[in-house]
Amino acid sequence: MAHQFLSDEWLAEVQKLAEESDGEGGFPVDAKINMVVTGGPAGDRELHVSDGSFGAGLIEAPTKITLAYTLARQMFVEGNQTAAMQAFMGGQIKVEGDMTKLMAMQNSGGDPAAAAAMQAKLLEITAPD
């Protein structure tokens, strides 16, 4: 069943996928980043990335990014890293704190096949807007 991007149900499904993937294809397990996603269907949403997956709320983390819902969806569901880079260069992503943590997340390497499989699963569980 597909869920609205960033809803509590969607986050629960993403956490299940992260557990099943055993750290392959998702976020680096050691990454800790807060996010504020603005302009979503349910309003602004505070999230974090830690332990290889998304979670609700903010945590103790060295970096916080603020970005629009549509951009977050392009980045995290559609895997559109070109949109992410263009938005960053255009000032549409606000970064507070340690930017090196963001760069480390982007350059984490990992298995491209596992990343593609995770991307396909994210698309599958995410309802259209």
N, C-alpha and C positions, 0 to 999 in steps of 0.2 A: 504494500500500500504506500502511495506517495504522500508526503507531508509538506506543508508550507515551509519554505526555506527559513531557517533559524527559529522555527517554533520549538516548543519543549519536546514535542514528539519527534521532530526531525533531529534535534540534538541527541535524544536517546538512541535513535537508530544509528547515528554517526558514531556514537561511543561503542555500540555493539560491533559495528564494522571495524573500528580501530582495534578492539579486543580480538576479533577473529583474525585480523591481518597480522597479528603478532609483531607490530611495529613496521611492517612493510607497506609502502605506498602512501602512508599518511604523513603527518607532520613528524619531524624528529622528536623522539621521546623526551629529550632534554630541553626542548623549546618551551619557554614560558613568556607569553605575550598577551596583553590585554587588548581588546578591541571594543570600540563603540561603533555600531553600525546604525547610521541615521536614515530616516525616511522610509522605513519598512512599512508593510501593511498594518502591523500592530504597533507602529511607532518605533522609537529608537530602542536599540537592544544592546546591553552590555554583555560581553562574552570574554572568554579567554581561550587560549590554546595552551594545553599542558598535557603531559603524559601521552603525546601523540594524537590528541583529539581535541575537538571543541568542547567547551563547557559553558554553562550559564553563569553570569556574574563576573565580577573582577576579582583577581587574586593578587598576591604580592608578586610583582613581576617588574623587570627592569625596563620594559618598553610597552608603550600604549599607542595604538594606531586608531585613527578615526576616519571612517570612510562611508560612502553612501551605499545603501542597500543594493542598488542595481550593480554597482561595481563589485561589491562583495560576492554577489551571486555569479557574476562573470568570472571572478577569480577562483572561487572555491568550488562551485558546482560545474561550471563550464570549462574550467582549467585554462582560461584565457589570460595567459601571463603577459601578452602584448598589451592588453587593456590595463593590466596592473602597472606595467612600466610607464605607459603613457600617462596614466592618472597620477602616478608618483611624480613624474617629471613636470606635469602640469599643475602640481600643487593640490590635487584633489584628495590626496591621502595625507593626513596630518600625523606626524610622528613625534611622540614625546618620549624622552629617555634615551636609552642605548640603541642607536641605529645598527650597531654591529650585530646585535641579536637577530634583527630582521634579515640582514644580509646573510648571516649564517644559515637561517632557515631556508632562504632562497637557494643557496649553494650547497644544500645538504647532500646532493648526489642521490644515492639510493638506486634501487632497481627500477629502470624506466617501465618495464612490463608490469611490475607491481603497482607503480603509480598510475599507469593507464587503467589497470583493473579497478583500482580504488575510484578513479574518476568516473568510470562507467557505473559503478555501484552508487555513487553520489547522485549521478543523473537519474538513476532508476528510482531512488527513494524521494526525489524532490519533485513536488507537484509544480506544474506551470503556474506562473503568476497571472 
